[in-house]
Amino acid sequence: ATDVDAVSHLAAIVVDEPSTANPTLAISNNTLATVNLAYTCKKFQINRFIFSSTCSVYGASESENLLKETSPLLPVSLYAQSKIESEIELLKLASENFSPTILRLSTLFGWSYRPRFDLVVNLFTLLASLKKEINVMGGSQWRPFIHAMDAARAIEMVLQSPIKTVGKEIFNVGSDSSNYKIEEIAQIIGQTIKGTKINTAGDIKDQRNYKVSFNKIQRQIGFDTEVSLQDGITEMVKHIKNWNINDLKHAAY
């Protein structure tokens, strides 16, 4: 560990369903493992520690205002709760020699080496591409979105920023212009992939609703997103045409 300058901790059991299915494993992997890793970094005086949290911590917000890092946390899933517990423990460990930075990431989208199709933009784009049909549950829920490349760039910018600027800080990661209602996402994808039918059901299974402010990260380190939602959708459509996807429920996706 003597040649380690920084740790960016992304590992977790992600999203709601897998966490709920095995809560013991989720808590172990998402919270206890994070704390253990942080203790190790502190022991070896690895000062920079970036923790990838989530805007899901804002949960079922009823606020019409943009949510800041100091806004109330109203998690509706074990996954979000495990991230909150990790944030709390990390900030307790902060000291002169250990300066964690917490990044509350927007919902990701975009192509990758092993694409995830449990993410709303990716899933809707896939369904429109293959079946020309998107089913939207509710649709009025607000959610911020960020391309995977922009999320990686945010981590890189934090690593390059002075510790006094980013250490012991929480940042929402995304762009104010990338807050969308779920129904808007479906409509944009439908306009991109002609002939797509959009079905809307009134039942809202996913209670998450949050419209987020990203003023702090833009003000303190100059971060803003570069890849638009439309660019990400176009990228996904291009790759899906050349990708053989036989089983959407396969663990790889």
Buried (B, 14 or more C-beta within 10 A) or exposed (E): EEEEEBBBBEEBBBBBEBBEEEBEEBBBBBBBBBBEBBEEBBEBEBBBBBBBBBBBBBBBBEBEEBBBBEBEBBBBBBBBBBBBBBBEBBBEBBEEEBBBBBBBBBBBBBBEEEBBBBBBBBBBBBBBBEEEEBEBBBBEBBBBBBBBBBBEBBBEBBBEBEEEEBBBBBBBBBBBEBBBBBBBBBBBBBEBBEEBEBEBEEEBEBEBBBBBBBEBBBEBBEBBBEBBBEEBBEBBBEBBEEEEBEEEEEEEB
